[in-house]
Amino acid sequence: MAERHVTATVAIAVLGVFAVYLPINGVAGALNEIAASTGADTAQLQWVSDAYVLPMAAAVLSAGVFGDLHGRRRIFSLGLALTGAGGLVAALAGLLGNGAAMPALWAGQAVSGLGAGLLLPTTLALIAHAVPDPDGRGRYIGLWAAGVAAGLAVGPLLSGGILESGAWGWIFVPASALSFGTLVYGHLRLPESKSPEGRRLDWPGQITAALAMLGLILGAIEGGSRGWTSAWALTSFAVGVLALAAFVVAERRAAAPLMDLRLFTSPGFATAAFASVIALFATVGFTFLISLYLGDVHHYSALEIGVRLFLFAGVSAVANVPVGRLMSRVPPLTLLTAGLALAAAAVFLCTQVGPGTSFLGLAWRLALFGVAVSLMLTSVAVVSVNAAPWNLAGMASATSTALRQFGGALSPAVLGSVYATGLTGDGDPTAAFHTALVGIGGLLAVGFLGCLAVLATGLRHTP
């Protein structure tokens, strides 16, 4: 395929994921401002993030099928339109009174998240279609991952700067404007592509998958606010587990499954899928906790928080380019293992952070975690796509993205609940922060050991 077309396709895909991830850390850095303006408690703040990430996770599984059936450019454009429209609704929520602001913000975030769910697997499928050679694809997926990291890095800085002189609703405008701009650019430059053979919508799979995600995440949030043995929490967990079991049954029986469970018979894909959950759980959770910690303990402004978050996300964005080049020299599964190990070490070092820690003392820890994120996100995307047959590239990227976003949606729910529980105990935000970080570190350690187990079985050269 012509290099000019490949360059345009990759550029549009990168702009798309940049628009998707721009508000994630940007909103995280503004949580204290939103709470001060609306009186929202910790559980309500958790839904600001989860209202965006949960629909994203639920939609990505079907997005791959929609793209194969109806055209990847068409679904990409629809995703951008919804992301832009949701951002405008969230922006207008900042103009409403306290009673209506949070519901409107959640609604806008949900619409944007739905659009993001359509976008994410489509961007990877566009790259996979433009660059069918797995050996040459790693460099472009590295650029795609750099777009993810750049959105996470720029978001808090942009939001912090806006909050210095404006209301919190304005932080949603840049991502909305970028979405609409990319929509026009993609319509002009992207060719349409489809792979409809043997593909059809799997509504039982979609419904049970969405119920499973909603039940598990709602259970985590309600467990933190109402108690882990409360009726709300137990009922939500039960719904989530039963829906997950129903999803497995539905996919095993489906003629054209939403998620082909045979993908998990590939050790490389299975490892990448598990690591996908861990990687975004750690990344989003780390950002969420750092934002709360810097606001509650140091009482920093949104801009001051944004500068510190940039140290980890900015380093990650820069590191993604050389990491992408490494993909052709070092087995991606090895890089994924190294990323998990480095992230666990960085999180452990962050448990040593206290109220007296200097800016430099925090900075190098955040930068170390940023390098780990670049290793995890780039390698997990490459392993997921390359471990699947070429005709299942869309499904593989959708499955990997769904699991990543589920980890990202689950993270604020679980860690926010742990943080809130710590505050209701002795009221010490530093102790609550450290307790939640231990959970992140433990999960990363499990992922690291799991990857080592796969490597030990002789998969050192798994693509």
N, C-alpha and C positions, 0 to 999 in steps of 0.2 A: 504494500500500500504506500502511496506517495508520502514522502517525509513531511511535506507541507500539510497534508490532511491529518497525519498523525499528530503533528505539533498543535494544530488547531483543536483537535479532539481532546488532547491531554490538557490544553489550556482551559478549555470550557469545563472539563471535569474538575480541574483544580479549583476554578472559580466557584463551581457548584458546592464542593465540600467546604471551601472556605466560608461561603455564606451560611452553610448549615452549622458549622462549629463556632462561628463568630459570637453568637449570643450565649453559648454555654458557659464559658468562663466569665463573659461580660456580665451575665446575670448573677453568677456566683459572687463576683466582687461587689455587686450592688445590693446584696441581701440585707445588710444592716440598714442601708438607706431606705429600702422598701419597708422593712419592719418599723423603722422610726416614723415613716410617713403614714402607714396604714394600721399600725398596731398588731401586725401579724405575729403569731407565735411560731415556734420552731416547726411544728407539724405543718402549718400553712406554708412556711417557707420551703419545706421539703417538696411540696406539690408544685412550687414554681419551677423547679428543675424537672420533677417527674412528669408534670403535665406536658412537657416538651419531649422528654426522652421515651416515655412509655408508648405513645402512639407511633413514634419513630420505630421502636423495636417491633411493634405489632404489624406495621405496614411493610417492612422490608422483605418479609418472606413472600408476600404476594406481588411485590413490585417487580421482582425478577420475572415472574410469570406474565404480568401485565406487559412488561417490556418485550418479552419474546413474542407475545400474541399480537399486540397492538402497535408495536414500534417503540424502540428505546428513546428516540428523540421526543416522541409524543409524551411518554411518561415522565421523562426528564423535565420537559416544559411544564407539565401539570404540577410536578413537585415544586418547581421554582415559583409558579403562580401561587400555590397554597402557602409556601413559606413566606413570600412577600406579603400576602394578604393577612396572614396570622400576625406578622410583625406589626402591621398597621393597627390591628385590633389591640395588641398588647400595648402599643404606644398610646392609644387613646384611653386605655385603662388608667394611665397616670393622671388623667384629667378628671376622673370620677371621684365621688366621695368615698370615705373609708369603707362603707358597707358594700359598695358595688365594685370597688377597685380590684380586689383579689379575685372574685369570680370572673371578671372580664379579663384579667391577666391570665388566669388559668385557661380560659377559652381561647385566647389568642395564641398562647403557647401550644395548646393542643392542635390547633389548625396548622401552625408552623411545623410541629413535630410530625404530623401526618404527611405534610409535603416533604419534609426531610427524609422520612421513611421511603418515599417514592424515589427520592434523589440518589441516596447513598449506593444501593446495589447497582443502580443504572449507570452511575459514573464508572464503577469498576468494570461493568459489562461493556461499556463503550470503549474503554481502554483495551480490554481483552479482545474485542472484535477488531479494533484498529491495529493491534499488535498481536497476531496469533502465535508468534514464536515465544515460548515460555522463557527462553534464555535472554531474549531482548526486552522482555516485559518488566523485569525487576526495576530497571532504571526509571521507567515511567511510573510505576507504582510507588517508587520512592518520592517522586515529585507529587503524586497524589497524597501520600502521607504527609509530605511537607505542607500541603494545603490545609490538611487537618490540623497540624501543629501550629501553623501560622494563624489560623482562626482562633485557636485556643489562646495563643500568645497576644494577639492584637486586641481581642475582645475586652479584657479587663482594662487595658490602657485606654482604649477608646471610651468605654463606659465611665471610667474614672474621670477622664477629661470632660466628658459631657456633664457629669454630676457636679463638677466644680462650679458650673454656672447655670445649670438647668435642672428641670424636674426629671425623675427617674424614668418616666415614660419615653423620653427621647433616646434612651439607650437602644431601643429596638428599631429605630429608624435606619441606621446604616445597613444592617443585614437585610432589611426589607428592600431598600433601594438597590443594593447589590444583586438581590435575587431577581428583581425586575430587569435590571440591566443585563444580567447574564441570560435571562430568558430571551431577550431580543437578539443578543449576540449568537446564542445557540441556534435560534431559528434561522439565522442567516447562514451559518457556517456548518452546522451538523447535517450530514446525510441521514436518512432514515435507514434503520436496519431491524430485521425481525428474524426469529427462528421459531415459527409456530408449530413445526412438526412435532406431534406427540405431546404438546403442551395444552393444558386446560386449567381452568380455575378449580381450586380445591376448597370449597367453602367450609366443609366440616373441619378440615385442618386449620383454616384461618381462624374460625370462631373459637375452637378449643385452644389454639395457641394464644390468642388474645386473652381469653379467660384465665389461662394458666399464669401469664405474666401479670395481669391485673390482680389476681388473687394473692400471689406471692408478695408482690410489692405493697399492696394495700395492707396485708398482714404485718409486714415489717414496720410500716408507718404506724398502724394502730397499736402494734405491740409496744412501741416506744411511748405513745401518748396515753393509751388506756391501760397498758399492762399486758405482758406476754401471755397471760392466761385469761384475758378478757374474752367475752363472747365474740366481739368484733374480730379480734386478732385470730382466734382459733377457727372461726367460721371462714375467714378469708384464706387462711392457710389450707383449710380442708378443700375449699373450692379450687384453689390453685393446684393442689396435688391431684385431685380427681380429674381436673381438666387436662393436666399434663399426661395422665394415664390414658385419657380418652384420645388425646392428640396422637400418642404413639400407636394406639389401635387403629385410628382413622388413617394414618399414613401407611401402615402396613397393608391396609385393605384397598387403598386408593389406586385407581388405574393410572392416574397422573398426579402423584403426590406433590404437595406444596414443598415438602422437604424429603428428599429421597434418603431414607435412613441407611441405604447402602453406602452412602458417602462416608459414614462413620466406620466402615470396615477398612478404610485406608488409615493406617496408624498415623501418617503424617497429617491428614485432615482432622482426625479425631483429636490429636494433640493440639493442633492449631485452634480447633473449635473451643476446647476447654480453656486454652490460653487466651482466646478472644474475650471470654467472660471476665477472666482475671485482670487482663490488661486494662480494659475500660473501667471496671470496678475500681481498680487502684487509681487510675488517672483522674476520673471524675470525683471519686471520694476524697482523694488527696487535695484536690482543688477546693472542694466544698469545705473540708475541715480547716485548711489553711486560711480560707476567707473568714470563717467564723472565728477562728483563733486570733487572727490579727485584729479583727474588729472588737471582739469581746475582751481580749487581754491587753492589747496595745492601743486600742481605740483609734486606729488609723482611719483616715478617710478612704473613700472608694478609689481615688487616684493613687494614694500611697499603697493600698492593697494591690492595685493593678500593676504597679511597678514591680512589686515583689513576685507576683504571679508570672510576670513576663520573664523573670529569671529562669523559670523552669520551662514554660511553654516556648519562649523565644529560642532558648538553647535547643530544644527539641526540633523546632522548625528548621534551624540551620543544620543540625546534625542529620536530618533525614536525607539530604542530598548525597553526602558521602556514604551513608548507610545503604542507599539504593544502589550505588555503584559496587558496594561490597557483595551484593547479592549474586553477582556472576563469579565471584571468587571464593566465597565462603558459603557453605550450605545454610539456607535461611533458617532451618530448624536449630542449627547451632547458634546463630545470632539471636533467635528467639529465647533460647535457654540463657544466653549471656544477659539479655535484657531483663528477664525475670529475676536473675540473681542480682544484677546491679540495682534494680528497683527495690528489692528486699533490703539490700544494704543501705540504700538511701533513706528508706522509711525508718529503719532502725536508728540511723544517725539523727533523724528528725525527732525521735523520741527524747533526744538529749536537749532539745530546744526548750528554753524557759523564758520568763519575762525579762531576764537580764541579758539574753543572747543578742549580740551585736548584729548590725545589718550584714556584715561580711560573713558572720557565723551562720546566718540563715541562708545567705546567697549561694554559697558553694554547695550546700545540701540540696537546695532547689535545682541548681544547675545539674548536679549529678542525677537527680531524678529525671530531669529533662532529657538527658542522653539515654537513659534507660527507656523512656517512653518512645523515643525515635526507633530504638532497636526493636521494641515490642510491636508497635503498630505497623511498621513497614514489613517486618518479617512475617507477622501473622497473616497479613493480607496476601503476600506472595505465596506462602505455604498453602493457604486455603484454596486459592485459584489454581495453582499449579498441580496440586494433589488430585484434582478432579479431572474427568475427561473434558475435552474441549467443548463438547456440546452441552455440558452441564456447568459451564463457567458462570453463567448467570445465577443458577441455583446455588452454586458453591459460594459465590460472593454474597448472595442474599442471606444464606444461612449463617455465614461467618459474621456478616454485619448485624443480623438479628441477635445473635448471641452476644456480640460486642455491646450493642445498645441495651440489651437486657441487663448486662453487667453494669452499664452506666446508669440505667434507671434504678436498679436495685441498690446501688451504692449510696445515694443520698438517703434512701429510705432506711437502710440498715445502720449506716454510720451516723446519720442524723438522730436516729432513735437512741443509739449508744451515747452520743454526745449529750442529748437532752436528759437521758437517765442520769448521767454523771452530774449534770448541773442541778438536778433535783435532789441529789444525794448531799454532798458537802458544798455544792455550789462553786467549786473550783474549776474554771474553764480549762486551765492548763492540765489538770489531772484528767478531765473528760477527753481532751484532745489526745493525750498520750494513750489512754485506754483504747480509743477508736483506732489510732495508728497501729497498735499491736495487732488488731484484727486484720488490717491491710497487709502488714508484714507477714503474718502467718499464712494468709491466702497466697501471697506471692511465693513463699517458701514451698508450699504444696505444689504450685505450678512448676517451679524450678525443678523439684524432685521428680515430678511427672515427666518433664521433658528429658531429664537425665535417664529415666527408665526407658523411654523410647529410643534414645540414642544408644543405650546399652544393648538394644536388640539388633543393632546393625543398620540403623536407618541414618547413618551419618551423611549419606549422600541423597537423602530425600529432598526433592526440589521444594 
